[in-house]
């Protein structure tokens, strides 16, 4: 009798431990939207499923699709690289969950080192004023003394998908979440750009990446007094913000999504596009150093993105206004925040719980687990704001 009671107690205790160790339920959430966040989500949702038992579906589709799907209540969350300009749903909670650079990637096999581009040159390329890589304006950018920041880094140990320890390199951030500049390099560059026609690949879908790229082209050139280079307001549809009617230009090629424009650059020598850094890395495309308001040329990386966003203004609704005129040391001026669009209420408690858990997982673990994707670890005041916004998902 004593043995039976003891076995019963052990069985009850074991069952209790299993309940504690296992998720209370295993559910699924569905999202759509910005391709900007897709590389990080695709990597991290597998780890999240292993740790929580929950499944995340996120096929992308572009920021415009994310905003329309969210407004129509077709998803459990969505992604957008830009806030709504009109028709913002009343039940919306913005969560600044992702941060990464938009890179200028190109296909020039004869150029064996990274090129350097000013905001004026980028605007002239993407408006069709510059059509050849040997243009004098591009030569001027690449025949000069350049100053580039070198950020402090550290090694971190994480687990891969098989549970093995792997060591990766991430930026060192101070208590305010700003990257630490170890030193500056100054060198004289003399890069011989080829006599090669430029083919510009641009997004045809409604894209937050296009909108943020347009904001940079307008804001960065206004800051240097070149207001005429990109006078129109930014738009999710790239062709709507360009100074010229690019539909009549023979060297412009449109495609839908970051993956498609990046593949287009791979397919043709002389091509160039704008897309998230992760697409350049995946396609082994070189990326340009971009000149910031302080006159520095900065690579598209997590540290430079953190520096730039740290100089922005966090609004009450969780969105961020950046400042292209502010002279921020080490800033990569094409760094951008991307938002998770979430519902304050109206979904089932189970769905809302999974959304809260997943976005917290993205914030706390994913950029450090996958630094090779190019996403910045959100820290400091923006991290605090993101957690505050997640708490509003009831």
C-alpha positions as CSV (number, residue, x, y, z in Angstrom):
1,X,0.0,0.0,0.0
2,X,2.8,2.4,0.9
3,X,4.6,1.7,-2.4
4,X,1.4,2.3,-4.4
5,X,0.8,5.7,-2.6
6,X,4.4,6.7,-3.3
7,X,4.2,5.7,-7.0
8,X,1.0,7.7,-7.3
9,X,2.7,10.8,-5.7
10,X,5.6,10.4,-8.1
11,X,3.2,10.1,-11.1
12,X,1.3,13.3,-10.0
13,X,4.5,15.2,-9.5
14,X,5.8,14.1,-12.9
15,X,2.6,15.1,-14.6
16,X,2.8,18.6,-13.0
17,X,6.4,19.0,-14.2
18,X,5.4,18.1,-17.7
19,X,2.6,20.7,-17.6
20,X,5.0,23.4,-16.5
21,X,7.7,22.5,-19.1
22,X,5.2,22.3,-22.0
23,X,3.4,25.2,-23.5
24,X,-0.2,25.7,-22.2
25,X,-1.3,25.4,-25.8
26,X,0.2,25.3,-29.3
27,X,-1.3,27.8,-31.7
28,X,-0.8,29.5,-35.1
29,X,-0.7,33.2,-36.0
30,X,-0.8,34.5,-39.6
31,X,0.8,37.7,-40.8
32,X,1.6,39.5,-44.1
33,X,3.4,42.6,-45.2
34,X,6.9,44.1,-45.4
35,X,9.5,42.0,-47.0
36,X,12.0,44.1,-45.0
37,X,11.3,42.0,-41.9
38,X,11.0,38.6,-43.7
39,X,14.6,37.4,-43.5
40,X,14.7,37.8,-39.7
41,X,11.2,36.4,-39.2
42,X,12.0,33.4,-41.4
43,X,15.1,32.6,-39.3
44,X,13.6,33.3,-35.9
45,X,10.1,31.7,-36.3
46,X,11.7,28.2,-36.3
47,X,13.5,28.9,-33.0
48,X,10.3,30.4,-31.6
49,X,8.3,27.3,-32.6
50,X,10.9,25.1,-31.0
51,X,10.8,27.1,-27.8
52,X,7.1,27.9,-27.5
53,X,5.3,25.3,-29.7
54,X,3.6,28.1,-31.7
55,X,3.7,28.5,-35.5
56,X,4.1,31.8,-37.3
57,X,3.2,32.2,-41.0
58,X,4.5,35.3,-42.7
59,X,4.6,35.1,-46.6
60,X,5.5,38.8,-46.9
61,X,3.9,40.6,-49.9
62,X,5.0,44.2,-49.2
63,X,4.1,46.9,-46.8
64,X,1.1,48.0,-48.8
65,X,-0.4,44.5,-48.6
66,X,0.4,44.3,-44.9
67,X,-1.5,47.6,-44.2
68,X,-4.5,46.6,-46.4
69,X,-4.7,43.1,-44.9
70,X,-4.5,44.5,-41.4
71,X,-7.2,47.1,-42.1
72,X,-9.4,44.3,-43.5
73,X,-8.8,42.2,-40.4
74,X,-7.4,39.3,-42.5
75,X,-4.4,38.7,-40.4
76,X,-3.3,38.4,-36.7
77,X,-0.5,40.9,-37.3
78,X,1.2,42.6,-40.2
79,X,4.4,44.3,-41.2
80,X,5.0,47.7,-42.6
81,X,8.2,49.8,-43.0
82,X,6.1,53.0,-42.9
83,X,3.1,54.1,-40.9
84,X,-0.3,54.6,-42.5
85,X,-0.5,57.9,-44.4
86,X,-4.3,57.7,-44.5
87,X,-7.0,55.4,-43.3
88,X,-5.2,54.3,-40.1
89,X,-7.4,51.7,-38.2
90,X,-8.5,52.8,-34.7
91,X,-7.6,49.5,-33.2
92,X,-3.9,49.7,-34.3
93,X,-0.8,49.3,-32.1
94,X,2.5,50.0,-33.8
95,X,5.4,48.0,-32.4
96,X,8.9,49.1,-33.6
97,X,10.1,45.5,-33.8
98,X,12.8,45.5,-36.5
99,X,15.6,47.8,-37.5
100,X,18.0,47.3,-40.4
101,X,19.8,49.2,-43.2
102,X,18.6,49.7,-46.7
103,X,21.6,48.9,-48.8
104,X,22.6,50.2,-52.3
105,X,23.7,47.0,-54.0
106,X,25.3,46.7,-57.4
107,X,26.8,44.4,-60.0
108,X,30.3,45.6,-61.1
109,X,32.6,42.6,-61.4
110,X,35.6,44.6,-62.4
111,X,35.5,46.8,-59.3
112,X,37.2,44.9,-56.5
113,X,36.5,47.2,-53.5
114,X,33.4,48.9,-52.2
115,X,32.3,52.1,-53.9
116,X,31.4,55.4,-52.1
117,X,28.3,57.4,-52.9
118,X,26.9,60.7,-51.8
119,X,23.2,61.4,-51.4
120,X,23.3,63.6,-54.5
121,X,24.9,60.8,-56.6
122,X,22.3,58.3,-55.4
123,X,19.5,60.6,-56.3
124,X,20.9,61.2,-59.8
125,X,21.2,57.5,-60.4
126,X,17.7,56.7,-59.3
127,X,16.1,59.5,-61.1
128,X,17.9,58.8,-64.4
129,X,20.2,61.8,-64.5
130,X,23.3,59.6,-64.3
131,X,23.2,56.6,-66.7
132,X,26.8,55.4,-66.8
133,X,29.1,54.3,-64.0
134,X,32.0,56.4,-65.4
135,X,30.0,59.6,-64.8
136,X,32.1,62.5,-63.5
137,X,29.9,62.8,-60.4
138,X,30.5,59.2,-59.4
139,X,34.2,59.5,-60.2
140,X,34.3,62.5,-57.8
141,X,32.8,60.4,-55.0
142,X,35.4,57.6,-55.6
143,X,38.5,59.7,-56.0
144,X,38.9,61.5,-52.7
145,X,39.8,61.1,-49.0
146,X,37.1,59.2,-47.2
147,X,36.5,58.9,-43.5
148,X,34.8,55.8,-42.2
149,X,33.9,54.7,-38.6
150,X,35.1,51.5,-37.1
151,X,32.7,50.2,-34.4
152,X,33.6,48.2,-31.4
153,X,32.4,44.6,-31.5
154,X,32.2,41.6,-29.2
155,X,31.7,37.9,-29.5
156,X,28.5,36.2,-28.3
157,X,27.6,32.5,-28.1
158,X,24.2,31.4,-29.3
159,X,22.7,28.0,-30.3
160,X,22.1,27.1,-33.9
161,X,19.0,25.2,-35.1
162,X,20.6,21.9,-34.1
163,X,21.2,23.1,-30.6
164,X,25.0,23.5,-31.1
165,X,26.9,26.5,-29.7
166,X,28.1,29.0,-32.3
167,X,30.1,32.2,-31.8
168,X,29.0,35.3,-33.6
169,X,30.2,39.0,-33.7
170,X,27.8,41.8,-32.7
171,X,28.3,45.5,-32.1
172,X,29.0,46.8,-28.6
173,X,26.2,49.1,-27.4
174,X,26.4,51.6,-24.6
175,X,23.7,52.0,-21.9
176,X,21.6,54.3,-24.2
177,X,21.7,51.6,-26.9
178,X,24.2,53.5,-29.1
179,X,27.1,51.8,-30.9
180,X,30.6,52.6,-29.7
181,X,33.0,54.0,-32.3
182,X,36.5,52.5,-31.7
183,X,38.2,54.7,-34.2
184,X,38.0,56.3,-37.7
185,X,39.8,55.2,-40.7
186,X,40.9,57.8,-43.3
187,X,42.2,56.8,-46.7
188,X,42.5,58.1,-50.2
189,X,40.5,56.1,-52.6
190,X,40.9,56.1,-56.4
191,X,38.4,53.7,-57.7
192,X,38.2,53.3,-61.5
193,X,34.6,52.9,-62.3
194,X,33.9,51.2,-65.7
195,X,32.4,52.6,-68.9
196,X,29.2,50.6,-68.2
197,X,25.6,51.5,-68.6
198,X,23.6,51.6,-65.3
199,X,20.5,49.5,-65.1
200,X,18.2,50.7,-62.2
201,X,16.0,48.1,-60.6
202,X,13.1,49.5,-58.6
203,X,10.1,48.2,-56.6
204,X,6.8,48.2,-58.5
205,X,4.7,47.0,-55.5
206,X,3.5,49.2,-52.7
207,X,6.6,49.2,-50.5
208,X,7.7,50.7,-47.2
209,X,11.3,50.2,-48.3
210,X,10.6,52.4,-51.4
211,X,8.9,55.0,-49.1
212,X,11.9,55.1,-46.7
213,X,14.3,55.3,-49.6
214,X,12.4,58.2,-51.0
215,X,12.4,60.0,-47.6
216,X,16.2,59.6,-47.6
217,X,16.6,60.9,-51.1
218,X,14.5,64.0,-50.4
219,X,15.7,64.6,-46.8
220,X,19.4,64.0,-47.2
221,X,19.6,66.2,-50.3
222,X,17.5,69.0,-48.8
223,X,20.0,68.9,-45.9
224,X,22.8,69.8,-48.3
225,X,20.8,72.4,-50.2
226,X,20.2,70.2,-53.2
227,X,16.4,70.5,-53.0
228,X,15.8,70.2,-56.7
229,X,17.4,66.7,-56.9
230,X,14.5,64.9,-55.3
231,X,11.7,67.4,-54.7
232,X,8.6,65.1,-54.5
233,X,7.3,63.6,-51.3
234,X,8.1,59.9,-50.6
235,X,5.6,57.3,-51.8
236,X,5.1,53.6,-51.3
237,X,5.1,53.4,-55.1
238,X,8.6,54.4,-56.1
239,X,7.8,55.8,-59.5
240,X,5.3,58.2,-58.0
241,X,8.2,60.0,-56.1
242,X,10.8,60.2,-58.8
243,X,11.5,63.6,-60.3
244,X,11.3,62.2,-63.9
245,X,8.9,59.8,-65.6
246,X,11.0,56.7,-65.4
247,X,8.5,54.7,-67.4
248,X,10.1,56.3,-70.5
249,X,13.7,55.5,-69.5
250,X,15.2,52.5,-71.2
251,X,17.6,51.7,-68.3
252,X,14.9,51.3,-65.6
253,X,13.5,47.9,-64.7
254,X,10.7,47.3,-62.3
255,X,10.0,44.2,-60.2
256,X,7.8,43.3,-57.2
257,X,9.6,42.7,-53.9
258,X,13.1,43.0,-52.6
259,X,14.0,39.4,-53.6
260,X,13.0,40.2,-57.2
261,X,14.9,43.4,-57.6
262,X,18.0,41.9,-55.9
263,X,17.8,38.9,-58.4
264,X,17.6,41.5,-61.2
265,X,20.8,43.0,-60.1
266,X,22.5,39.6,-60.1
267,X,21.2,38.9,-63.6
268,X,22.8,41.9,-65.4
269,X,26.2,43.6,-65.1
270,X,25.9,47.3,-64.4
271,X,22.7,47.0,-62.4
272,X,21.9,48.7,-59.1
273,X,19.0,48.6,-56.6
274,X,17.9,49.5,-53.1
275,X,16.9,46.7,-50.7
276,X,17.5,45.4,-47.2
277,X,21.1,44.4,-46.5
278,X,20.1,40.7,-46.0
279,X,19.2,40.4,-49.8
280,X,22.7,41.7,-50.7
281,X,24.3,39.2,-48.4
282,X,22.1,36.3,-49.7
283,X,23.0,37.2,-53.3
284,X,26.7,38.0,-52.6
285,X,26.3,41.5,-54.0
286,X,28.7,44.3,-53.0
287,X,27.2,47.3,-51.2
288,X,28.1,51.0,-51.3
289,X,29.3,53.2,-48.4
290,X,26.9,56.1,-48.1
291,X,27.9,59.6,-47.0
292,X,26.1,60.9,-44.0
293,X,25.4,64.5,-42.8
294,X,28.7,64.5,-40.9
295,X,30.6,63.8,-44.1
296,X,31.5,60.3,-43.1
297,X,31.1,57.3,-45.5
298,X,29.4,54.5,-43.6
299,X,28.7,50.9,-44.6
300,X,25.2,49.5,-44.3
301,X,25.4,47.6,-41.0
302,X,23.6,47.1,-37.7
303,X,25.9,49.5,-35.8
304,X,25.5,52.4,-38.3
305,X,21.7,51.8,-38.3
306,X,21.6,52.0,-34.5
307,X,23.6,55.2,-34.5
308,X,21.2,56.8,-37.1
309,X,18.0,55.7,-35.4
310,X,19.3,56.8,-32.0
311,X,19.3,60.4,-33.3
312,X,15.6,60.2,-34.3
313,X,12.5,61.2,-32.4
314,X,10.3,58.4,-30.9
315,X,6.6,59.4,-31.2
316,X,3.9,58.6,-28.7
317,X,2.4,56.0,-31.1
318,X,5.7,54.0,-31.3
319,X,6.8,55.3,-34.8
320,X,10.1,57.0,-35.3
321,X,10.9,60.3,-37.1
322,X,14.5,60.3,-38.4
323,X,16.7,63.4,-38.9
324,X,18.7,63.5,-42.2
325,X,20.3,66.9,-41.4
326,X,21.6,65.9,-37.9
327,X,25.4,65.3,-37.8
328,X,25.4,61.9,-36.0
329,X,28.8,60.2,-35.7
330,X,28.8,56.8,-37.3
331,X,25.3,57.1,-38.7
332,X,24.2,55.1,-41.7
333,X,21.5,57.5,-43.1
334,X,19.6,54.7,-44.8
335,X,18.9,52.9,-41.6
336,X,15.2,52.4,-40.9
337,X,12.7,51.0,-38.4
338,X,10.0,48.6,-39.5
339,X,6.8,48.1,-37.6
340,X,4.7,45.2,-36.5
341,X,1.0,46.2,-36.9
342,X,-1.0,44.7,-34.1
343,X,-4.5,44.8,-32.8
344,X,-5.2,46.4,-29.4
345,X,-8.2,44.0,-29.0
346,X,-10.7,42.1,-31.0
347,X,-8.7,38.9,-31.6
348,X,-8.9,35.8,-29.4
349,X,-6.9,35.9,-26.2
350,X,-4.8,32.9,-27.5
351,X,-3.9,34.8,-30.8
352,X,-3.0,38.0,-28.9
353,X,-0.8,36.1,-26.5
354,X,1.1,34.4,-29.3
355,X,1.6,37.8,-31.0
356,X,2.9,39.3,-27.7
357,X,5.3,36.4,-27.2
358,X,6.6,36.4,-30.7
359,X,7.3,40.1,-30.9
360,X,9.0,39.9,-27.5
361,X,11.1,37.0,-28.8
362,X,12.0,39.1,-31.9
363,X,13.1,42.0,-29.8
364,X,15.1,40.1,-27.2
365,X,16.7,37.3,-29.0
366,X,16.7,37.4,-32.8
367,X,19.1,40.1,-34.0
368,X,21.8,38.6,-31.7
369,X,21.1,35.1,-32.8
370,X,21.3,36.0,-36.5
371,X,23.6,39.0,-36.8
372,X,24.5,37.8,-40.3
373,X,21.0,39.0,-41.4
374,X,22.1,42.6,-40.8
375,X,19.3,43.6,-38.4
376,X,20.2,45.9,-35.5
377,X,19.4,45.0,-31.9
378,X,16.8,47.5,-30.7
379,X,17.9,48.8,-27.3
380,X,17.6,51.9,-25.1
381,X,14.5,54.2,-25.3
382,X,13.2,52.5,-28.5
383,X,13.3,49.1,-26.9
384,X,11.4,50.5,-23.9
385,X,8.9,52.0,-26.2
386,X,8.5,48.7,-28.1
387,X,7.8,46.8,-24.9
388,X,5.3,49.5,-23.9
389,X,3.5,49.0,-27.2
390,X,3.5,45.2,-26.9
391,X,1.8,45.6,-23.5
392,X,-1.1,47.3,-25.3
393,X,-1.9,44.1,-27.2
394,X,-4.8,42.9,-25.0
